[in-house]
Amino acid sequence: MSDPHHTADHDAHAAPSPSGLKKIAALLVLLGLPLVVVGSLVGCNKTQTGGQIASDMSEEAVAGRIQKVGRFQLGEASREPKTGEQVYQAQCTTCHAAGLVGAPKFGDAAAWAPRLATGYEALLNSALKGKGNMAAQGGGAFADFEVGRAVAYMANAAGAQFEEPEAPDAEAPDAAAAEAK
């Protein structure tokens, strides 16, 4: 008797089907292709460098490869210092004109009186480092003396008699450096 259910198509030891061979060939091509590409790139690099892979690790070569290629600086590189009123208009007016989030209103002597009693240095310190809801420099990017000018401007509008700070002398650092030599 013959077993009708046992054929060569279902035999576990039979040769792989043609579609199985196609899958294996495709897998070999997909795995082998990247190796061929990388090998050809390495060969091309060896040809361009005279048969040796470049590995110059001298200090000069490393410094040349990692040197700065540009410089990015926010703000104006060279500009006239801002007055207290200009800094107030650019940065402080948002909160101090309307008295937002606890900021004393510009020109309100009653609101400024307890702050003025602490003196200019304390007000400047609060403006530079931030206090309460106010961020350092009110969130601006001004020089410290420009923030000082804005503090004097606002305080004087509320009745103080603070002098507006002068711009630092640009020649002073050069003179100090010359004296150090």
Residue pairs with C-beta under 8 A, 6 or more apart in sequence:
8 14
16 24
42 53
45 53
46 52
46 53
74 141
75 141
81 143
81 145
81 146
81 149
81 167
82 90
82 142
82 146
82 149
83 149
83 153
83 164
84 146
84 149
84 150
84 151
84 152
84 153
84 154
84 164
85 150
85 153
87 140
87 142
87 146
87 147
87 149
87 150
87 153
88 96
88 106
88 150
88 153
88 154
90 140
91 137
91 138
91 139
91 140
91 142
91 150
92 106
92 138
92 150
92 154
93 106
94 100
95 101
95 103
95 133
95 134
95 138
96 103
96 104
96 105
96 106
96 154
97 105
97 106
98 105
99 105
99 108
99 111
101 132
101 133
101 134
102 132
102 133
103 133
103 134
104 111
104 112
104 115
104 158
105 111
106 154
106 157
106 158
107 157
107 158
108 158
109 158
109 159
111 158
112 154
112 155
112 158
112 159
112 160
113 158
113 159
115 122
115 123
115 155
116 123
116 155
116 158
116 159
116 160
120 151
120 152
120 155
120 160
120 162
123 151
123 155
124 147
124 148
124 151
126 134
127 134
127 137
127 138
127 147
127 148
127 150
127 151
128 136
128 137
128 144
128 147
129 136
130 136
130 137
137 147
138 147
140 147
142 150
145 165
145 166
145 167
145 168
148 164
148 165
149 164
149 165
151 162
152 160
152 162
152 163
152 164
152 165
153 164
155 162
156 162
